[in-house]
């Protein structure tokens, strides 16, 4: 499993997309990537879905989201 907490990156004015995509690229079939974000990352869900990932998005409180992406075989 890989984890990218996008919240501190965004809070510092950065863009977490490259870190997330790098983590996703390193996953084998069936492995998971967990992304923590201060909002539901709908565009990211679309991008990774088009690259063969399934996902489950859950609001974890205070506007924060945990999205678990799974690389499909």
PQR file with spaces between the fields and no chain letter, atoms N, CA, C, O and H, PARSE charges and radii, in Angstrom:
ATOM       1  N    UNK     1       0.845   -1.184    0.000 -0.4000 1.5000
ATOM       2  CA   UNK     1       0.000    0.000    0.000 -0.0000 2.0000
ATOM       3  C    UNK     1       0.889    1.246    0.000  0.5500 1.7000
ATOM       4  O    UNK     1       1.919    1.297    0.673 -0.5500 1.4000
ATOM       5  N    UNK     2       0.475    2.219   -0.750 -0.4000 1.5000
ATOM       6  CA   UNK     2       1.149    3.521   -0.773 -0.0000 2.0000
ATOM       7  C    UNK     2       0.198    4.552   -0.184  0.5500 1.7000
ATOM       8  O    UNK     2      -1.020    4.413   -0.289 -0.5500 1.4000
ATOM       9  H    UNK     2      -0.362    2.178   -1.297  0.4000 1.0000
ATOM      10  N    UNK     3       0.753    5.579    0.431 -0.4000 1.5000
ATOM      11  CA   UNK     3      -0.046    6.645    1.029 -0.0000 2.0000
ATOM      12  C    UNK     3       0.513    7.987    0.595  0.5500 1.7000
ATOM      13  O    UNK     3       1.716    8.232    0.683 -0.5500 1.4000
ATOM      14  H    UNK     3       1.743    5.692    0.516  0.4000 1.0000
ATOM      15  N    UNK     4      -0.387    8.862    0.118 -0.4000 1.5000
ATOM      16  CA   UNK     4      -0.012   10.245   -0.171 -0.0000 2.0000
ATOM      17  C    UNK     4      -0.986   11.134    0.588  0.5500 1.7000
ATOM      18  O    UNK     4      -2.188   11.127    0.326 -0.5500 1.4000
ATOM      19  H    UNK     4      -1.364    8.662    0.046  0.4000 1.0000
ATOM      20  N    UNK     5      -0.449   11.900    1.533 -0.4000 1.5000
ATOM      21  CA   UNK     5      -1.261   12.865    2.269 -0.0000 2.0000
ATOM      22  C    UNK     5      -1.108   14.202    1.541  0.5500 1.7000
ATOM      23  O    UNK     5      -0.104   14.897    1.695 -0.5500 1.4000
ATOM      24  H    UNK     5       0.528   11.906    1.746  0.4000 1.0000
ATOM      25  N    UNK     6      -2.109   14.542    0.758 -0.4000 1.5000
ATOM      26  CA   UNK     6      -2.062   15.760   -0.050 -0.0000 2.0000
ATOM      27  C    UNK     6      -2.323   17.019    0.779  0.5500 1.7000
ATOM      28  O    UNK     6      -2.054   18.126    0.314 -0.5500 1.4000
ATOM      29  H    UNK     6      -2.925   13.977    0.633  0.4000 1.0000
ATOM      30  N    UNK     7      -2.831   16.868    1.968 -0.4000 1.5000
ATOM      31  CA   UNK     7      -3.224   18.036    2.769 -0.0000 2.0000
ATOM      32  C    UNK     7      -2.064   18.977    3.067  0.5500 1.7000
ATOM      33  O    UNK     7      -2.198   20.177    2.828 -0.5500 1.4000
ATOM      34  H    UNK     7      -3.051   15.968    2.346  0.4000 1.0000
ATOM      35  N    UNK     8      -0.917   18.492    3.584 -0.4000 1.5000
ATOM      36  CA   UNK     8       0.173   19.456    3.848 -0.0000 2.0000
ATOM      37  C    UNK     8       0.776   20.037    2.573  0.5500 1.7000
ATOM      38  O    UNK     8       1.255   21.171    2.577 -0.5500 1.4000
ATOM      39  H    UNK     8      -0.807   17.517    3.778  0.4000 1.0000
ATOM      40  N    UNK     9       0.755   19.277    1.491 -0.4000 1.5000
ATOM      41  CA   UNK     9       1.273   19.784    0.216 -0.0000 2.0000
ATOM      42  C    UNK     9       0.406   20.943   -0.263  0.5500 1.7000
ATOM      43  O    UNK     9       0.920   21.988   -0.662 -0.5500 1.4000
ATOM      44  H    UNK     9       0.366   18.356    1.488  0.4000 1.0000
ATOM      45  N    UNK    10      -0.902   20.754   -0.221 -0.4000 1.5000
ATOM      46  CA   UNK    10      -1.832   21.802   -0.644 -0.0000 2.0000
ATOM      47  C    UNK    10      -1.779   23.006    0.295  0.5500 1.7000
ATOM      48  O    UNK    10      -1.837   24.153   -0.149 -0.5500 1.4000
ATOM      49  H    UNK    10      -1.319   19.905    0.103  0.4000 1.0000
ATOM      50  N    UNK    11      -1.669   22.736    1.593 -0.4000 1.5000
ATOM      51  CA   UNK    11      -1.622   23.828    2.569 -0.0000 2.0000
ATOM      52  C    UNK    11      -0.395   24.707    2.346  0.5500 1.7000
ATOM      53  O    UNK    11      -0.437   25.913    2.590 -0.5500 1.4000
ATOM      54  H    UNK    11      -1.622   21.805    1.953  0.4000 1.0000
ATOM      55  N    UNK    12       0.701   24.098    1.881 -0.4000 1.5000
ATOM      56  CA   UNK    12       1.930   24.858    1.613 -0.0000 2.0000
ATOM      57  C    UNK    12       1.910   25.527    0.240  0.5500 1.7000
ATOM      58  O    UNK    12       2.885   26.166   -0.156 -0.5500 1.4000
ATOM      59  H    UNK    12       0.735   23.119    1.682  0.4000 1.0000
ATOM      60  N    UNK    13       0.790   25.379   -0.489 -0.4000 1.5000
ATOM      61  CA   UNK    13       0.662   26.011   -1.801 -0.0000 2.0000
ATOM      62  C    UNK    13       1.184   25.152   -2.938  0.5500 1.7000
ATOM      63  O    UNK    13       1.305   25.625   -4.069 -0.5500 1.4000
ATOM      64  H    UNK    13      -0.002   24.860   -0.167  0.4000 1.0000
ATOM      65  N    UNK    14       1.496   23.888   -2.649 -0.4000 1.5000
ATOM      66  CA   UNK    14       2.012   22.990   -3.671 -0.0000 2.0000
ATOM      67  C    UNK    14       0.915   22.241   -4.398  0.5500 1.7000
ATOM      68  O    UNK    14      -0.273   22.406   -4.124 -0.5500 1.4000
ATOM      69  H    UNK    14       1.398   23.504   -1.731  0.4000 1.0000
ATOM      70  N    UNK    15       1.351   21.412   -5.334 -0.4000 1.5000
ATOM      71  CA   UNK    15       0.439   20.601   -6.145 -0.0000 2.0000
ATOM      72  C    UNK    15       0.831   19.134   -5.963  0.5500 1.7000
ATOM      73  O    UNK    15       1.941   18.756   -6.337 -0.5500 1.4000
ATOM      74  H    UNK    15       2.316   21.278   -5.557  0.4000 1.0000
ATOM      75  N    UNK    16      -0.046   18.297   -5.400 -0.4000 1.5000
ATOM      76  CA   UNK    16       0.300   16.908   -5.109 -0.0000 2.0000
ATOM      77  C    UNK    16       0.150   15.937   -6.284  0.5500 1.7000
ATOM      78  O    UNK    16       0.441   14.750   -6.134 -0.5500 1.4000
ATOM      79  H    UNK    16      -0.948   18.604   -5.097  0.4000 1.0000
ATOM      80  N    UNK    17      -0.293   16.411   -7.437 -0.4000 1.5000
ATOM      81  CA   UNK    17      -0.611   15.515   -8.550 -0.0000 2.0000
ATOM      82  C    UNK    17       0.569   14.629   -8.943  0.5500 1.7000
ATOM      83  O    UNK    17       0.400   13.423   -9.124 -0.5500 1.4000
ATOM      84  H    UNK    17      -0.529   17.375   -7.559  0.4000 1.0000
ATOM      85  N    UNK    18       1.756   15.209   -9.077 -0.4000 1.5000
ATOM      86  CA   UNK    18       2.926   14.420   -9.500 -0.0000 2.0000
ATOM      87  C    UNK    18       3.271   13.342   -8.476  0.5500 1.7000
ATOM      88  O    UNK    18       3.598   12.217   -8.855 -0.5500 1.4000
ATOM      89  H    UNK    18       1.894   16.188   -8.931  0.4000 1.0000
ATOM      90  N    UNK    19       3.203   13.664   -7.194 -0.4000 1.5000
ATOM      91  CA   UNK    19       3.494   12.678   -6.146 -0.0000 2.0000
ATOM      92  C    UNK    19       2.481   11.542   -6.171  0.5500 1.7000
ATOM      93  O    UNK    19       2.836   10.378   -5.987 -0.5500 1.4000
ATOM      94  H    UNK    19       2.938   14.577   -6.885  0.4000 1.0000
ATOM      95  N    UNK    20       1.219   11.887   -6.398 -0.4000 1.5000
ATOM      96  CA   UNK    20       0.169   10.869   -6.457 -0.0000 2.0000
ATOM      97  C    UNK    20       0.365    9.975   -7.673  0.5500 1.7000
ATOM      98  O    UNK    20       0.261    8.753   -7.569 -0.5500 1.4000
ATOM      99  H    UNK    20       0.930   12.833   -6.547  0.4000 1.0000
ATOM     100  N    UNK    21       0.645   10.571   -8.813 -0.4000 1.5000
ATOM     101  CA   UNK    21       0.823    9.781  -10.031 -0.0000 2.0000
ATOM     102  C    UNK    21       2.066    8.896   -9.936  0.5500 1.7000
ATOM     103  O    UNK    21       2.055    7.770  -10.433 -0.5500 1.4000
ATOM     104  H    UNK    21       0.730   11.564   -8.897  0.4000 1.0000
ATOM     105  N    UNK    22       3.126    9.383   -9.309 -0.4000 1.5000
ATOM     106  CA   UNK    22       4.330    8.570   -9.129 -0.0000 2.0000
ATOM     107  C    UNK    22       4.034    7.372   -8.221  0.5500 1.7000
ATOM     108  O    UNK    22       4.484    6.258   -8.491 -0.5500 1.4000
ATOM     109  H    UNK    22       3.135   10.297   -8.905  0.4000 1.0000
ATOM     110  N    UNK    23       3.287    7.604   -7.160 -0.4000 1.5000
ATOM     111  CA   UNK    23       2.922    6.511   -6.254 -0.0000 2.0000
ATOM     112  C    UNK    23       2.041    5.491   -6.972  0.5500 1.7000
ATOM     113  O    UNK    23       2.220    4.286   -6.800 -0.5500 1.4000
ATOM     114  H    UNK    23       2.921    8.508   -6.941  0.4000 1.0000
ATOM     115  N    UNK    24       1.097    5.968   -7.771 -0.4000 1.5000
ATOM     116  CA   UNK    24       0.197    5.069   -8.514 -0.0000 2.0000
ATOM     117  C    UNK    24       0.971    4.239   -9.532  0.5500 1.7000
ATOM     118  O    UNK    24       0.674    3.061   -9.730 -0.5500 1.4000
ATOM     119  H    UNK    24       0.952    6.948   -7.910  0.4000 1.0000
ATOM     120  N    UNK    25       1.956    4.847  -10.172 -0.4000 1.5000
ATOM     121  CA   UNK    25       2.740    4.144  -11.195 -0.0000 2.0000
ATOM     122  C    UNK    25       3.523    2.985  -10.609  0.5500 1.7000
ATOM     123  O    UNK    25       3.832    2.031  -11.323 -0.5500 1.4000
ATOM     124  H    UNK    25       2.197    5.804  -10.010  0.4000 1.0000
ATOM     125  N    UNK    26       3.849    3.045   -9.332 -0.4000 1.5000
ATOM     126  CA   UNK    26       4.628    1.991   -8.696 -0.0000 2.0000
ATOM     127  C    UNK    26       3.824    0.824   -8.175  0.5500 1.7000
ATOM     128  O    UNK    26       4.390   -0.103   -7.596 -0.5500 1.4000
ATOM     129  H    UNK    26       3.598    3.820   -8.752  0.4000 1.0000
ATOM     130  N    UNK    27       2.510    0.845   -8.365 -0.4000 1.5000
ATOM     131  CA   UNK    27       1.664   -0.210   -7.820 -0.0000 2.0000
ATOM     132  C    UNK    27       1.481   -1.369   -8.790  0.5500 1.7000
ATOM     133  O    UNK    27       1.346   -1.176   -9.999 -0.5500 1.4000
ATOM     134  H    UNK    27       2.050    1.599   -8.835  0.4000 1.0000
ATOM     135  N    UNK    28       1.479   -2.567   -8.239 -0.4000 1.5000
ATOM     136  CA   UNK    28       1.174   -3.769   -9.021 -0.0000 2.0000
ATOM     137  C    UNK    28      -0.333   -4.011   -8.970  0.5500 1.7000
ATOM     138  O    UNK    28      -1.038   -3.383   -8.180 -0.5500 1.4000
ATOM     139  H    UNK    28       1.588   -2.724   -7.258  0.4000 1.0000
ATOM     140  N    UNK    29      -0.823   -4.917   -9.808 -0.4000 1.5000
ATOM     141  CA   UNK    29      -2.236   -5.265   -9.809 -0.0000 2.0000
ATOM     142  C    UNK    29      -2.685   -5.652   -8.404  0.5500 1.7000
ATOM     143  O    UNK    29      -2.019   -6.428   -7.718 -0.5500 1.4000
ATOM     144  H    UNK    29      -0.250   -5.427  -10.450  0.4000 1.0000
ATOM     145  N    UNK    30      -3.829   -5.096   -7.984 -0.4000 1.5000
ATOM     146  CA   UNK    30      -4.395   -5.409   -6.680 -0.0000 2.0000
ATOM     147  C    UNK    30      -3.866   -4.559   -5.541  0.5500 1.7000
ATOM     148  O    UNK    30      -4.442   -4.573   -4.453 -0.5500 1.4000
ATOM     149  H    UNK    30      -4.369   -4.465   -8.541  0.4000 1.0000
ATOM     150  N    UNK    31      -2.781   -3.818   -5.756 -0.4000 1.5000
ATOM     151  CA   UNK    31      -2.244   -2.976   -4.694 -0.0000 2.0000
ATOM     152  C    UNK    31      -3.054   -1.690   -4.576  0.5500 1.7000
ATOM     153  O    UNK    31      -3.758   -1.288   -5.503 -0.5500 1.4000
ATOM     154  H    UNK    31      -2.313   -3.807   -6.639  0.4000 1.0000
ATOM     155  N    UNK    32      -2.935   -1.054   -3.407 -0.4000 1.5000
ATOM     156  CA   UNK    32      -3.739    0.124   -3.118 -0.0000 2.0000
ATOM     157  C    UNK    32      -2.887    1.375   -2.907  0.5500 1.7000
ATOM     158  O    UNK    32      -1.750    1.319   -2.441 -0.5500 1.4000
ATOM     159  H    UNK    32      -2.364   -1.381   -2.654  0.4000 1.0000
ATOM     160  N    UNK    33      -3.480    2.481   -3.265 -0.4000 1.5000
ATOM     161  CA   UNK    33      -2.948    3.809   -2.994 -0.0000 2.0000
ATOM     162  C    UNK    33      -4.009    4.557   -2.206  0.5500 1.7000
ATOM     163  O    UNK    33      -5.151    4.670   -2.652 -0.5500 1.4000
ATOM     164  H    UNK    33      -4.404    2.526   -3.644  0.4000 1.0000
ATOM     165  N    UNK    34      -3.643    5.068   -1.039 -0.4000 1.5000
ATOM     166  CA   UNK    34      -4.555    5.867   -0.227 -0.0000 2.0000
ATOM     167  C    UNK    34      -4.135    7.324   -0.354  0.5500 1.7000
ATOM     168  O    UNK    34      -2.976    7.674   -0.128 -0.5500 1.4000
ATOM     169  H    UNK    34      -2.715    4.977   -0.677  0.4000 1.0000
ATOM     170  N    UNK    35      -5.094    8.166   -0.719 -0.4000 1.5000
ATOM     171  CA   UNK    35      -4.857    9.605   -0.825 -0.0000 2.0000
ATOM     172  C    UNK    35      -5.729   10.298    0.214  0.5500 1.7000
ATOM     173  O    UNK    35      -6.941   10.090    0.264 -0.5500 1.4000
ATOM     174  H    UNK    35      -6.035    7.882   -0.902  0.4000 1.0000
ATOM     175  N    UNK    36      -5.100   11.120    1.037 -0.4000 1.5000
ATOM     176  CA   UNK    36      -5.819   11.948    2.006 -0.0000 2.0000
ATOM     177  C    UNK    36      -5.849   13.362    1.456  0.5500 1.7000
ATOM     178  O    UNK    36      -4.818   13.905    1.058 -0.5500 1.4000
ATOM     179  H    UNK    36      -4.115   11.290    0.996  0.4000 1.0000
ATOM     180  N    UNK    37      -7.043   13.959    1.434 -0.4000 1.5000
ATOM     181  CA   UNK    37      -7.198   15.282    0.828 -0.0000 2.0000
ATOM     182  C    UNK    37      -8.227   16.104    1.605  0.5500 1.7000
ATOM     183  O    UNK    37      -9.097   15.541    2.270 -0.5500 1.4000
ATOM     184  H    UNK    37      -7.880   13.518    1.757  0.4000 1.0000
ATOM     185  N    UNK    38      -8.131   17.439    1.521 -0.4000 1.5000
ATOM     186  CA   UNK    38      -9.088   18.304    2.212 -0.0000 2.0000
ATOM     187  C    UNK    38     -10.395   18.495    1.436  0.5500 1.7000
ATOM     188  O    UNK    38     -11.216   19.337    1.800 -0.5500 1.4000
ATOM     189  H    UNK    38      -7.425   17.896    0.981  0.4000 1.0000
ATOM     190  N    UNK    39     -10.585   17.717    0.369 -0.4000 1.5000
ATOM     191  CA   UNK    39     -11.803   17.745   -0.445 -0.0000 2.0000
ATOM     192  C    UNK    39     -11.830   16.445   -1.229  0.5500 1.7000
ATOM     193  O    UNK    39     -10.806   15.771   -1.343 -0.5500 1.4000
ATOM     194  H    UNK    39      -9.918   17.033    0.073  0.4000 1.0000
ATOM     195  N    UNK    40     -12.987   16.081   -1.771 -0.4000 1.5000
ATOM     196  CA   UNK    40     -13.026   14.883   -2.608 -0.0000 2.0000
ATOM     197  C    UNK    40     -12.338   15.198   -3.939  0.5500 1.7000
ATOM     198  O    UNK    40     -12.773   16.097   -4.660 -0.5500 1.4000
ATOM     199  H    UNK    40     -13.819   16.628   -1.678  0.4000 1.0000
ATOM     200  N    UNK    41     -11.273   14.470   -4.271 -0.4000 1.5000
ATOM     201  CA   UNK    41     -10.509   14.762   -5.487 -0.0000 2.0000
ATOM     202  C    UNK    41     -11.146   14.142   -6.733  0.5500 1.7000
ATOM     203  O    UNK    41     -10.601   13.212   -7.328 -0.5500 1.4000
ATOM     204  H    UNK    41     -10.920   13.740   -3.686  0.4000 1.0000
ATOM     205  N    UNK    42     -12.296   14.668   -7.111 -0.4000 1.5000
ATOM     206  CA   UNK    42     -13.068   14.109   -8.227 -0.0000 2.0000
ATOM     207  C    UNK    42     -12.260   14.035   -9.529  0.5500 1.7000
ATOM     208  O    UNK    42     -12.305   13.002  -10.197 -0.5500 1.4000
ATOM     209  H    UNK    42     -12.739   15.423   -6.628  0.4000 1.0000
ATOM     210  N    UNK    43     -11.526   15.082   -9.918 -0.4000 1.5000
ATOM     211  CA   UNK    43     -10.736   14.962  -11.154 -0.0000 2.0000
ATOM     212  C    UNK    43      -9.702   13.832  -11.083  0.5500 1.7000
ATOM     213  O    UNK    43      -9.483   13.124  -12.066 -0.5500 1.4000
ATOM     214  H    UNK    43     -11.490   15.921   -9.375  0.4000 1.0000
ATOM     215  N    UNK    44      -9.070   13.667   -9.915 -0.4000 1.5000
ATOM     216  CA   UNK    44      -8.099   12.589   -9.737 -0.0000 2.0000
ATOM     217  C    UNK    44      -8.778   11.227   -9.857  0.5500 1.7000
ATOM     218  O    UNK    44      -8.223   10.300  -10.446 -0.5500 1.4000
ATOM     219  H    UNK    44      -9.249   14.242   -9.116  0.4000 1.0000
ATOM     220  N    UNK    45      -9.967   11.112   -9.302 -0.4000 1.5000
ATOM     221  CA   UNK    45     -10.714    9.849   -9.417 -0.0000 2.0000
ATOM     222  C    UNK    45     -10.936    9.503  -10.882  0.5500 1.7000
ATOM     223  O    UNK    45     -10.819    8.339  -11.267 -0.5500 1.4000
ATOM     224  H    UNK    45     -10.418   11.866   -8.824  0.4000 1.0000
ATOM     225  N    UNK    46     -11.254   10.495  -11.699 -0.4000 1.5000
ATOM     226  CA   UNK    46     -11.447   10.268  -13.126 -0.0000 2.0000
ATOM     227  C    UNK    46     -10.173    9.869  -13.831  0.5500 1.7000
ATOM     228  O    UNK    46     -10.175    8.959  -14.660 -0.5500 1.4000
ATOM     229  H    UNK    46     -11.349   11.440  -11.386  0.4000 1.0000
ATOM     230  N    UNK    47      -9.069   10.552  -13.505 -0.4000 1.5000
ATOM     231  CA   UNK    47      -7.783   10.253  -14.147 -0.0000 2.0000
ATOM     232  C    UNK    47      -7.350    8.826  -13.829  0.5500 1.7000
ATOM     233  O    UNK    47      -7.001    8.067  -14.733 -0.5500 1.4000
ATOM     234  H    UNK    47      -9.067   11.291  -12.832  0.4000 1.0000
ATOM     235  N    UNK    48      -7.372    8.460  -12.558 -0.4000 1.5000
ATOM     236  CA   UNK    48      -6.905    7.121  -12.193 -0.0000 2.0000
ATOM     237  C    UNK    48      -7.884    6.035  -12.639  0.5500 1.7000
ATOM     238  O    UNK    48      -7.464    4.919  -12.945 -0.5500 1.4000
ATOM     239  H    UNK    48      -7.656    9.076  -11.824  0.4000 1.0000
ATOM     240  N    UNK    49      -9.163    6.339  -12.680 -0.4000 1.5000
ATOM     241  CA   UNK    49     -10.130    5.366  -13.215 -0.0000 2.0000
ATOM     242  C    UNK    49      -9.816    5.048  -14.666  0.5500 1.7000
ATOM     243  O    UNK    49      -9.910    3.895  -15.088 -0.5500 1.4000
ATOM     244  H    UNK    49      -9.505    7.245  -12.432  0.4000 1.0000
ATOM     245  N    UNK    50      -9.445    6.064  -15.429 -0.4000 1.5000
ATOM     246  CA   UNK    50      -9.126    5.852  -16.837 -0.0000 2.0000
ATOM     247  C    UNK    50      -7.822    5.082  -17.021  0.5500 1.7000
ATOM     248  O    UNK    50      -7.532    4.595  -18.114 -0.5500 1.4000
ATOM     249  H    UNK    50      -9.369    7.000  -15.086  0.4000 1.0000
ATOM     250  N    UNK    51      -7.041    4.973  -15.953 -0.4000 1.5000
ATOM     251  CA   UNK    51      -5.776    4.233  -16.006 -0.0000 2.0000
ATOM     252  C    UNK    51      -5.878    2.865  -15.344  0.5500 1.7000
ATOM     253  O    UNK    51      -4.860    2.243  -15.038 -0.5500 1.4000
ATOM     254  H    UNK    51      -7.277    5.368  -15.065  0.4000 1.0000
ATOM     255  N    UNK    52      -7.099    2.399  -15.122 -0.4000 1.5000
ATOM     256  CA   UNK    52      -7.285    1.040  -14.620 -0.0000 2.0000
ATOM     257  C    UNK    52      -7.387    0.902  -13.113  0.5500 1.7000
ATOM     258  O    UNK    52      -7.069   -0.154  -12.565 -0.5500 1.4000
ATOM     259  H    UNK    52      -7.925    2.905  -15.371  0.4000 1.0000
ATOM     260  N    UNK    53      -7.824    1.950  -12.439 -0.4000 1.5000
ATOM     261  CA   UNK    53      -8.008    1.891  -10.992 -0.0000 2.0000
ATOM     262  C    UNK    53      -9.484    1.955  -10.638  0.5500 1.7000
ATOM     263  O    UNK    53     -10.270    2.641  -11.291 -0.5500 1.4000
ATOM     264  H    UNK    53      -8.082    2.807  -12.885  0.4000 1.0000
ATOM     265  N    UNK    54      -9.841    1.227   -9.593 -0.4000 1.5000
ATOM     266  CA   UNK    54     -11.134    1.339   -8.941 -0.0000 2.0000
ATOM     267  C    UNK    54     -10.882    2.216   -7.711  0.5500 1.7000
ATOM     268  O    UNK    54      -9.738    2.325   -7.270 -0.5500 1.4000
ATOM     269  H    UNK    54      -9.202    0.669   -9.063  0.4000 1.0000
ATOM     270  N    UNK    55     -11.903    2.834   -7.156 -0.4000 1.5000
ATOM     271  CA   UNK    55     -11.679    3.658   -5.974 -0.0000 2.0000
ATOM     272  C    UNK    55     -12.883    3.669   -5.058  0.5500 1.7000
ATOM     273  O    UNK    55     -14.008    3.378   -5.465 -0.5500 1.4000
ATOM     274  H    UNK    55     -12.832    2.745   -7.515  0.4000 1.0000
ATOM     275  N    UNK    56     -12.614    4.014   -3.808 -0.4000 1.5000
ATOM     276  CA   UNK    56     -13.647    4.164   -2.790 -0.0000 2.0000
ATOM     277  C    UNK    56     -13.335    5.451   -2.046  0.5500 1.7000
ATOM     278  O    UNK    56     -12.265    5.575   -1.450 -0.5500 1.4000
ATOM     279  H    UNK    56     -11.700    4.250   -3.477  0.4000 1.0000
ATOM     280  N    UNK    57     -14.249    6.409   -2.070 -0.4000 1.5000
ATOM     281  CA   UNK    57     -14.045    7.709   -1.424 -0.0000 2.0000
ATOM     282  C    UNK    57     -14.927    7.806   -0.180  0.5500 1.7000
ATOM     283  O    UNK    57     -16.126    7.530   -0.225 -0.5500 1.4000
ATOM     284  H    UNK    57     -15.118    6.308   -2.554  0.4000 1.0000
ATOM     285  N    UNK    58     -14.301    8.207    0.937 -0.4000 1.5000
ATOM     286  CA   UNK    58     -15.020    8.320    2.205 -0.0000 2.0000
ATOM     287  C    UNK    58     -14.651    9.645    2.858  0.5500 1.7000
ATOM     288  O    UNK    58     -13.473    9.966    3.011 -0.5500 1.4000
ATOM     289  H    UNK    58     -13.327    8.431    0.974  0.4000 1.0000
ATOM     290  N    UNK    59     -15.675   10.416    3.245 -0.4000 1.5000
ATOM     291  CA   UNK    59     -15.400   11.637    4.004 -0.0000 2.0000
ATOM     292  C    UNK    59     -15.057   11.217    5.423  0.5500 1.7000
ATOM     293  O    UNK    59     -15.808   10.473    6.054 -0.5500 1.4000
ATOM     294  H    UNK    59     -16.632   10.155    3.121  0.4000 1.0000
ATOM     295  N    UNK    60     -13.915   11.696    5.930 -0.4000 1.5000
ATOM     296  CA   UNK    60     -13.449   11.258    7.245 -0.0000 2.0000
ATOM     297  C    UNK    60     -13.616   12.337    8.316  0.5500 1.7000
ATOM     298  O    UNK    60     -13.121   12.193    9.433 -0.5500 1.4000
ATOM     299  H    UNK    60     -13.305   12.300    5.417  0.4000 1.0000
ATOM     300  N    UNK    61     -14.309   13.406    7.972 -0.4000 1.5000
ATOM     301  CA   UNK    61     -14.598   14.457    8.946 -0.0000 2.0000
ATOM     302  C    UNK    61     -13.841   15.744    8.661  0.5500 1.7000
ATOM     303  O    UNK    61     -12.769   15.739    8.056 -0.5500 1.4000
ATOM     304  H    UNK    61     -14.712   13.524    7.064  0.4000 1.0000
ATOM     305  N    UNK    62     -14.417   16.828    9.106 -0.4000 1.5000
ATOM     306  CA   UNK    62     -13.834   18.172    8.949 -0.0000 2.0000
ATOM     307  C    UNK    62     -13.525   18.502    7.495  0.5500 1.7000
ATOM     308  O    UNK    62     -12.598   19.261    7.214 -0.5500 1.4000
ATOM     309  H    UNK    62     -15.287   16.832    9.598  0.4000 1.0000
ATOM     310  N    UNK    63     -14.304   17.931    6.561 -0.4000 1.5000
ATOM     311  CA   UNK    63     -14.113   18.199    5.146 -0.0000 2.0000
ATOM     312  C    UNK    63     -13.000   17.385    4.510  0.5500 1.7000
ATOM     313  O    UNK    63     -12.736   17.527    3.316 -0.5500 1.4000
ATOM     314  H    UNK    63     -15.058   17.315    6.789  0.4000 1.0000
ATOM     315  N    UNK    64     -12.343   16.533    5.288 -0.4000 1.5000
ATOM     316  CA   UNK    64     -11.247   15.712    4.773 -0.0000 2.0000
ATOM     317  C    UNK    64     -11.778   14.410    4.172  0.5500 1.7000
ATOM     318  O    UNK    64     -12.807   13.881    4.593 -0.5500 1.4000
ATOM     319  H    UNK    64     -12.557   16.417    6.258  0.4000 1.0000
ATOM     320  N    UNK    65     -11.050   13.916    3.184 -0.4000 1.5000
ATOM     321  CA   UNK    65     -11.442   12.694    2.470 -0.0000 2.0000
ATOM     322  C    UNK    65     -10.294   11.705    2.442  0.5500 1.7000
ATOM     323  O    UNK    65      -9.123   12.081    2.381 -0.5500 1.4000
ATOM     324  H    UNK    65     -10.215   14.345    2.841  0.4000 1.0000
ATOM     325  N    UNK    66     -10.660   10.421    2.487 -0.4000 1.5000
ATOM     326  CA   UNK    66      -9.723    9.315    2.290 -0.0000 2.0000
ATOM     327  C    UNK    66     -10.216    8.573    1.060  0.5500 1.7000
ATOM     328  O    UNK    66     -11.322    8.032    1.049 -0.5500 1.4000
ATOM     329  H    UNK    66     -11.611   10.116    2.537  0.4000 1.0000
ATOM     330  N    UNK    67      -9.381    8.553    0.017 -0.4000 1.5000
ATOM     331  CA   UNK    67      -9.753    7.850   -1.211 -0.0000 2.0000
ATOM     332  C    UNK    67      -8.752    6.707   -1.397  0.5500 1.7000
ATOM     333  O    UNK    67      -7.541    6.914   -1.469 -0.5500 1.4000
ATOM     334  H    UNK    67      -8.483    8.993    0.026  0.4000 1.0000
ATOM     335  N    UNK    68      -9.306    5.497   -1.473 -0.4000 1.5000
ATOM     336  CA   UNK    68      -8.476    4.308   -1.669 -0.0000 2.0000
ATOM     337  C    UNK    68      -8.624    3.879   -3.112  0.5500 1.7000
ATOM     338  O    UNK    68      -9.716    3.527   -3.558 -0.5500 1.4000
ATOM     339  H    UNK    68     -10.290    5.329   -1.415  0.4000 1.0000
ATOM     340  N    UNK    69      -7.514    3.910   -3.843 -0.4000 1.5000
ATOM     341  CA   UNK    69      -7.476    3.485   -5.238 -0.0000 2.0000
ATOM     342  C    UNK    69      -6.870    2.087   -5.295  0.5500 1.7000
ATOM     343  O    UNK    69      -5.870    1.821   -4.629 -0.5500 1.4000
ATOM     344  H    UNK    69      -6.627    4.196   -3.480  0.4000 1.0000
ATOM     345  N    UNK    70      -7.468    1.184   -6.090 -0.4000 1.5000
ATOM     346  CA   UNK    70      -6.946   -0.160   -6.287 -0.0000 2.0000
ATOM     347  C    UNK    70      -6.677   -0.379   -7.762  0.5500 1.7000
ATOM     348  O    UNK    70      -7.546   -0.165   -8.607 -0.5500 1.4000
ATOM     349  H    UNK    70      -8.280    1.400   -6.631  0.4000 1.0000
ATOM     350  N    UNK    71      -5.452   -0.811   -8.061 -0.4000 1.5000
ATOM     351  CA   UNK    71      -5.123   -1.126   -9.460 -0.0000 2.0000
ATOM     352  C    UNK    71      -5.807   -2.449   -9.809  0.5500 1.7000
ATOM     353  O    UNK    71      -5.570   -3.473   -9.168 -0.5500 1.4000
ATOM     354  H    UNK    71      -4.746   -0.984   -7.374  0.4000 1.0000
ATOM     355  N    UNK    72      -6.652   -2.408  -10.827 -0.4000 1.5000
ATOM     356  CA   UNK    72      -7.371   -3.613  -11.238 -0.0000 2.0000
ATOM     357  C    UNK    72      -6.455   -4.508  -12.082  0.5500 1.7000
ATOM     358  O    UNK    72      -5.620   -4.026  -12.848 -0.5500 1.4000
ATOM     359  H    UNK    72      -6.844   -1.577  -11.347  0.4000 1.0000
ATOM     360  N    UNK    73      -6.636   -5.831  -11.919 -0.4000 1.5000
ATOM     361  CA   UNK    73      -5.818   -6.761  -12.730 -0.0000 2.0000
ATOM     362  C    UNK    73      -6.172   -6.714  -14.205  0.5500 1.7000
ATOM     363  O    UNK    73      -5.575   -7.433  -15.006 -0.5500 1.4000
ATOM     364  H    UNK    73      -7.314   -6.223  -11.297  0.4000 1.0000
